[in-house]
Amino acid sequence: MTDQHISPLDQARILSEALPHMQEYDEETIVIKYGGHAMGAEDTAKAFARDIVLLEQTAINPVVVHGGGPQIATMLKRLGIQSEFAAGLRITDAATIEIVEMVLAGSVNKQIVGYINEAGGKAVGLSGKDGNMVKASKTTRTMIDPGSNIEKAIDLGFVGDPEKVDLTLLNQLIGYELIPVLAPLATSKEGQTLNVNADTFAGAIAGALKAKRLLLLTDVPGVLDKSKKLIPDLSIKDARKLIADGTISGGMIPKVETCIYALEQGVQGVVIIDGKMQHAVLLELFTNQGTGTLIHK
């Protein structure tokens, strides 16, 4: 249905129905993680930017955290840098982290900033390194060596897990009509740049800000049950059960674990939604129907 077919009266009614939702989120902070996969085509990214500006106009404080996996992979390929993988995770060596930083804090970050500003917002592009916002420690993972069946530690290189979030810089921006757009890079105690998983980074930021909502925009409709139907809402206890019995599997496990972590840090609700769906953010926040899977305490 295109806008041309909606009568002005219907448009007014739709706006009016959004009021209680707007009141619920008035002056609240909402962290939105925008995945590299969710960006997709230019028009999708521009529509997302407009929705973020709309949130800011309705006295909501949006904070955007973005990924950039596909964009990093494209750039590494263009530069002929081969990536090694262990247990399905990219090993980020010194040559790779340079490109990761260039793509995340550079091209992807500034593209989103540009789209938000073009839509009439005032976006500020930063990474977790700015203002010492996010300190991280090197991620360690273990894998079972197929030959010897012994569990071995794998060094993923310049990859980190957030340890400490300093809100000094964000507090200067939030509530002043400025929209922070954050690239998921952090600094280690030794001053090294570390690449942080964007979901984990968004969870740490949302937890530190005690955000009302954390929205994880991804390329799936949400958490699905055994028969692949969307589960509209889950408590932490339900979510843990579904991980234990294998209903939640693969890449959805770390996503849901991030949700649980954020809730334990004081975020009120976390929603996993399909970022490729038009106006996913507005549907979730401003309509009775909502979308995706809401995870709560």
N, C-alpha and C positions, 0 to 999 in steps of 0.2 A: 504494500500500500504506500503510495507516495503522498507527500504533503498536500498536493493539489486536490486530493479527494476528501480531505478533512474540512468540514465546514468551520468557519470562524468560531461558532458556538462550541463545537466539539473541542477545538484547540483550547478555548478558554476553560472548558470543563476539565480537560486533562491537566492544565496548569493548576487549577484550583485543587484537584485531587492530590497534587504533589505537596501541598502546604504542610500537612501534619508531619510528613517525612522531612521536609526542610527544617521544621521546628526541632525535630528530634536531633538533627545533626548541626544545629546552629552553633557557630563558634567552636565546633569540635574538629579535631585533627583526624584526617583519614589518609592512611598510607596506601598507595596504589602501586603494586609491582606490575610492570609492563614488560612482558617477556619479549625477547628477541624474535621469537616465532610469532607472537601476537601482532607485531608491527605490520608484517605483511606489506600490502600495497600502500602506496602513498596516500590514497584517499582514506584508507582505514586509519592510518596514523594521524591524518588531519582531522578526521571525525573524533578520534580519541582526544586530541588537543582541544578541540572545541568544547567537549564535555568537561574537561578539566577546568577550563576557563569558566564554564557555567557554574561549576561547584564553587569556585572562588567568588563568583558574583553573588551567590546565595549565602554568603557568610560562613562557608565551610573552608577549612584550611587543608587543601590537598598537598601531599608530599609524594612525588613520583620517584620510584626506584626502577631503573630499567636494566634489562639484561642485554645480550648481544651475541649469543653463541653462534648463530648462523653467519652474522656479519664478521665475526672473528675468523671463522672457518674459511670464508671467502677470501679474506685478506691474506691469511697464511698461505692459501693455495696460490694466490696471485704472486706472492713473494717467494714461492717455492720453498717454504719452511715446512718440513715434515714433522707431524706431531706423533709422539709415542703415546700409546694408551696402556693403562694397567687397570684391570678389573673394571673396564668400561669407562674409566675416568681419564681425561686428558692430562698428561704430565706437562706441566708448564715450566719450561727451562728459561734461561736468561734471555734467549732470542725471542721466545714466545711471549714472555711477560711484557716485553717492550711493545710488541704489536697489540697485545690485549689492552694495554693502557692507552695506546694510540687510538684504537677503535672505540673502546668504551668511554673514556673521558674525553675523547676527541670527536670523531665523526658522529657516532650514535647519539651521544649526549647533546651535542650542539644541534643536531637535526631535530630532536624532540623540543629543545628550547626554542628553536626557530619556529616550529609549527605552533607552539603555545603562544608565542609572542605575535605571530601572524594573526592568530584568532583573537587578539586583544588582551592577552594576559601579560604578566611580567614574570617570566621564568628566569631562574638563576641556576646555571649548570655547575654542579660541584661533584667531587668524588669524596669517598670516605677519608681521603688524605687531607682534605681542606680543613683547617682549624682543628687538626687532630681529631676529627669527628669519630672515626672508627679505628680502634687498635685491634689487631688480630694476631693470632698465633698460628704457626704453620700447621696445616691439616695433616694428620697421619691416618692412614688407612691400612688395614691388613687384608691379605688374601691368602687362600690356601694354595700352596705350591702343588700343581698337579703331579709332579714327579715324586716328591718326597712326602706329600700330604701334610707338610708342616706349615703352620701359619707363619707368614712372613710379613714384615712391615714394608709398605711401599712408600717411597718418597715421591710425592706428587709435585715437588718443586715449589714454585712460588704461588702456592694456593693456601688460603687461610680460613680460619673460623673466627668470627667476631668475638672479642673478649670484653671490650669496654667501649661504650658509646658516650662521647662528650657532646652535650647538647648546646654548648655555648653559642656556636655559629647558627644552628637551626633556630634557636630561640630569638635570634636577632631578625630572622626572616619571617617566621610563622606569625600570622596575624597582622602583617604589614602589607598585605596585598601582593606579596612576593611568593612565587611558587617554586620551591626547591625541586630540582631534578637531579637525582643522585646516581652516579656511576658506582657499581659495587667493587670499589678498590679500597684497600686499607693499608695501613703501615704496621710493620712488626715492631717489636721493642728495639730491634737493631736498625730500624729505619728502612727496611726493605719494603718494596711495594708487593702486596699480595693480592691475588685475584680471589674474590669471595663469591660463592654461589649467590645469585641475585635474590632467590627466595629467602635464603638464610639471612642475607644482608637486610632485606626488607623487614623480616621478622624481628631482627635486633633493633632496627630503627623504630618500628612500631611499638615494640616493648618499652624502649627507653622513653618514648614520647607518651606512653600510656594512651595510645590512639584509640578512638571509639571503634574504628574498623580498620582491618587490613584486608585489602582486596588483592588476591593473586590472580592476575589475568594470564591465562595460559592457552594452550591450543586444544583443550578438552572441555566438555560441558561442566565438569565437576567430578565428584567422587561417584563411581558407579557401583551398583551391587552385583551379585554373582550373575544375574541375567542381563547385565549391561544397562540397567535402568538407573536414572539419576537419583541419588539420595539427597533430598532437599535440605535435610538438617541432621546434625550429628553432635552428640556430646563428646567430651574428651574420652570418656569411658567407652562409648560405642566405637569411636575411632580406633582406640587401642585394640579392642576386640577384633575389628575388621582387619587390622594389620596382622594380628596373631593368627587369624584363620585363613589368611592369604587372599581375602577379598580385595584389600588394598595391596597392590603389589608394584614392583618395578619403580619407575620414576615418581609414582604417586606417594610412595612411602616417605621420602625426604620432604616432600611438599607438606604432607599431613603432619609430620614431626615438627616442621617449622611452625605450623598453625598452633599446635599444642604448646610449643615453647612460647610463642607470642601471647597466648591466652594466660599462661602461667605468669608472664611478666606484667599482666594487667591490661592487655588489649581486650575490649569487650566482646568482639566477635570477629571471626576471620572467614572470608568467603572465597572459595575457589570457583572462578568463572571463566567462560570461554571468551577470550579477548577478541576473537575474530567476529563475534556477534556484534552487530551494529548497536551502538549506545549501551553496551553491556553495563557500564558504570552507572548510567542514569537509571536503567531498568532495575538494577540492584538497590540503589539508594532511594529512588523517588517513586517507586510504584509498589502497590500492595503485593504484586505477584512475585517480585524479586527474581533472582535467577541463580543458577549454580548451586553449590553446597555451602551452607552456613555451618561453621564449627564453633561451638560455644562451650562454656564450662560445664 
